[in-house]
Amino acid sequence: MSRLSPASQLEKIRAARIKLEKEEKRLMSRTHDKALAQIVQIAHAAGLTAADITAALGSKGKAKPAGKSVAKAPKAKRATAGKKVAPKYRDPANPAQTWTGRGRMPQWVQALHAAGTLASAEIKAAE
C-alpha cells in the first residue's frame, strides 16, 4: 500500500474541487434556464416588456405596472407650519400654564371645557 505525499493529496483534492464546481455550474445553468423560461412565459402572458422587467429590478420598492409611472408630489406645508403662535388660554389655577389652542388639549383645558368655563381662561388681547 503506497502512501501519497501531501502534494499529491492536495492535487487530488483540487482536481475533485474543480470537477465539483463544474458540475455545480452545469446544474445551476439548467435550473436557471428553466426559471428564465418560466419568467419569459409569465412576462409574455402579462404583456410586459424587457424594459418593464429591467425597471422593476432596478427599483427598490414594489414593481410598477407596465407603462405607468407614478410620481408623488411633495406634500405642501401649511403656511402656519413651524411658526410660533401666541397662547390663547391661560390656566386660572396656575398662570404659568398656557395653551395655544392647537394640538392636544392639556388636562386643565379639558376640565374647563367639560365644566363649560373655557371662555374664562381666554387670554384677552390687551394682556
N, C-alpha and C positions, 0 to 999 in steps of 0.2 A: 504494500500500500504506500503510494507516494504522497508526500505532503506537498501542497502548493505553497510557494513563497507568498509573503504578504503582497508583493507587487502583482503577482498573478491573480490572487484573490480579488484585489482591487479592480483589476482589468475585467474580470468576470462580472463583478458587481456593476461596473459602469456599462458593460455591454447589455446586461439584463435591464438596467435602468433605461437605456436608450430604446431597447425593444418595447418596454412597458410604456414609455412616453409616446412612441409611435402608435401603439395600439390604442392608447387613450385618445390621441388626436383623431384617429380613424373613427372611433365610437362617437366622440363628440361631434364630429363632422356629420355623421349620419343623423344624430339627434337634432342638430341644428338645421340640417336640410329639411327634416320633417316639420320642425317648428316653423321655419320660414315658409314652407308650402302652405301650412295652415293659416299663417298670418296673411299671406298674399290672397288666399281664398276669401278670408273674412273681410279684408280691406276691399277687395273687388266687389263682393256682395253688398257692402255698405256704401260703395261709391266713393271711397277715399282714394286720394292720390298719394304718390310718394312724398310730395311736399307737405301734405297734411300730416302724414306719419312723422316726417322729419321735424316738423314744427312741434308736434306733441312730444316727441322725445327730447327736444331741446327745452321745453317749458318745465318749470319746477312744480307747477300746480297741476290741476286737472287738465286733461286734454280738451281743447276747444272743439266744438262742432265744425265740420268741414265748411270752408268758405265764410265763416263768421268770425269776425274779430271784435271782441268785446273790450272796449277801453273804458275804465272807470274814471269819471271826472273827479277831481279833488273836491272834498266837501267844503262848501262855503262856510266861513266862520261868521258868526253873528257880529254885528257892529259893536256890541257891548261885551263880547267875549274877552276875558282877561283884564277888563277895566275895573278899577276900584269904584265902589258905589257907597254913597253916604248911608249910614244906618237910618232905618225908617222907624224902628221901635226900640224903646229902652225899658228895661225891667224896672218896674217901680220899687221892688224889694231890694234890688242890687243895681244901682245906676251904672256900674261898670260893665254890665252885660247889655249888649245891643244886638239887633238883628236887622239885616238889610232888606228883608222881605224876599230874599232869594234862597233857593235851596231848601233843605230840610228845616222844619220849624224846631227851635230849641224847646225843651220841656216847659220852660216858663211861658213861652208864647202859646204852646198847646193848652196850658192850663188857663191862660187868659182867654183864649179863643173859645174853649169849652164853656167858660163862665159867661161868655158874651161881653167881656170887658176889654177886648183887644184894642179898641179905639182909645182907651185911656192911656195906653202905652205908646201911642204915636208920638214921634218927635216933631214938634212944630218947627217950621222953617225959621222962626226967629231965634231958636235956641242956639 
